[in-house]
């Protein structure tokens, strides 16, 4: 799937679900589908600061300059939010990531209004980590 089709699929799935209880189940299910991180990848270098839960994000660069992200958390809903972000960002070029309007995507998903302030802050810390990783790859 292309970046836009991943995002459109996510939006369509959210719209299809009748209420936020169902959407939370879907988000948690996305978290269950995350690729596992090795114990050695759960370290200070991969830990996301600004999250109430423990969160780790790892980026692997491919030969064609795409960034493949993997992540994990000790909280189910946060793992699901990682799943949402990886659906949006993973396997994209650094430029595609830089060009993405994440605020518009979150608005389209109506996500921010349905998560707590602490989770919202953590979500944006994860976004910042992903965007900073992409920026480092753009300038290297």
N, C-alpha and C positions, 0 to 999 in steps of 0.2 A: 504494500500500500504506500502511496505517496504521503507526504506530510499532510496535505490538505484532506486526503481521504481518511487518514487516521483521525484527524480532528473532527471531520464531518461525521464519521462513524460514532465517535464519542458523543457528539451533540445529539445525533439521532437516537442513540440508546438512552440518553438522559431524558429526551422528550417523550420517548415511548413509555418510560416507566411512570406509573400513575402518581406516585408521591415520593417524598423524600425518604421515607422509610425504605422503599424499594431501591432508591438510588444509593442509599448508604450500603445496602446489601451488595449492590453491583460494585461499588467502590471497594468494599472489603474483599469481594471476589477477585478484583483486579490485583489486590495485594497478595492473594494466595497464589497467583500465577507468576509472581516475580521470579526471575532467575536467582538461584541461590548465590550468596556471597560466601567465599571461604572464610574461615576463622581469621586467617592472616590478613584479609581485606577489611575486617572490622577493626580499624586502628584510628589513631588521632589524625592521620593525614586524610582519611576518607570521611571522618565524622563531620557532620553539618552542624555548625554552631548556630544558635538562635532557636533551636527546637527544644521543647519541653521533654520530648521523648528522645531516646537514642536513635539517631539517623545516620546512615552511612550511604554515600554515593560514590560510585567508581565509574570512570569513563575509559573506554578502550577505543583507540583510533584505528580505523581500518586503512587498508592500502589506498582506498579511493577517497580518503579524507573525511569520512563520516565518523561521527562519534556515537558509539554504542554505550548507553548508560545502563548500569545495574544499581540496585539499591536495596536497602533493608531497614527495618525499624523494629523496636521492641513493642510497638503498639499496633493493633490490627487496623484501626482507621487510618493511621499514618502510613502504614504499608500500602493501604489502598490509595492514599493521596500520592504516594510515590508512583504507584501504578498509573494513575491519571497522568502525572507528569511524564513518565517514560513513554506512554502512548503518544503524547504530544511531541516530545523532544528527541527520543532515541532514534539512532540511525539517520540523522540529518547532518548536513555539513555545518561547520561553524557559521557560515554566512546565513544559511537557512534559519539557524537558531537565533542569530542576531536580528534577523528581519521579522521574527515572529512577534505579534502583539498579544502577549499572554494576558494582559488585562482585559482585552476584548474577548478572548476565549473564555476566561473565567466569568465574565459578564454574561456571555451567551449560555454558559452552563448554569448560571445563577448559583455558583458554588460558594462564593464568599458569604452570602447571606445565610448559609446553612451550616457553617462551621464556626466553632468558637474563636474568639480573638486569639487565644494562644495557638490554636491550630493554624489559623490564618497567618500569624507571624512566622510559624515554622514552615508553612507552605512557601511563603515568600523567601525565606532563608534557603530553601531547597532550589527555588527558581534562580536566586542570585548565584548559588554555587554552580548550577548548570550553565548559566549565562557567562559567568567568569571563566569557566572551563573552556567554553566555546571561544571567548575573547582571547584567551591565551593561545589557542590553536590558530586563530586568525593572524596573530602577530608573530607567530614563530615561523 
